């Protein structure tokens, strides 16, 4: 069993298209080690969009942290601003 903070190789996450043998509906299979999930196309698209949103949020958070570190000369100077930015995103329905 993996612990919550254990780092794993991202290449271990596999995504494949498939057709349900039972319903003949399109499905997407997500496999991570021994864990497997099958989701429909709409759910897969939502997951993909959420992943893109999170990637964009991570980049903007990193920019704010790096920028504030340079401006203030303190590596932690951006933490409070990033925290407020994340709160704003949550309230706006984003990452």
QUIRAZI-V893550 format. One record per residue. N is the residue number from 1. RES is the residue in one small letter. BURIAL is # if it has 16 or more other ideal C-beta (glycine too) atoms within 10 Angstrom, else .. Layout:
N;RES;BURIAL, N;RES;BURIAL
//
This chain:
1;x;., 2;x;., 3;x;., 4;x;., 5;x;., 6;x;., 7;x;., 8;x;., 9;x;., 10;x;., 11;x;., 12;x;., 13;x;., 14;x;., 15;x;., 16;x;., 17;x;., 18;x;., 19;x;., 20;x;., 21;x;., 22;x;., 23;x;., 24;x;., 25;x;., 26;x;., 27;x;#, 28;x;#, 29;x;., 30;x;., 31;x;., 32;x;., 33;x;., 34;x;., 35;x;., 36;x;., 37;x;., 38;x;., 39;x;., 40;x;., 41;x;., 42;x;., 43;x;., 44;x;#, 45;x;., 46;x;., 47;x;., 48;x;., 49;x;., 50;x;., 51;x;., 52;x;., 53;x;., 54;x;., 55;x;., 56;x;., 57;x;#, 58;x;., 59;x;., 60;x;., 61;x;#, 62;x;., 63;x;., 64;x;#, 65;x;#, 66;x;., 67;x;., 68;x;#, 69;x;., 70;x;., 71;x;., 72;x;., 73;x;., 74;x;., 75;x;., 76;x;., 77;x;#, 78;x;#, 79;x;., 80;x;., 81;x;., 82;x;#, 83;x;., 84;x;., 85;x;., 86;x;., 87;x;., 88;x;., 89;x;#, 90;x;., 91;x;., 92;x;., 93;x;., 94;x;., 95;x;#
//
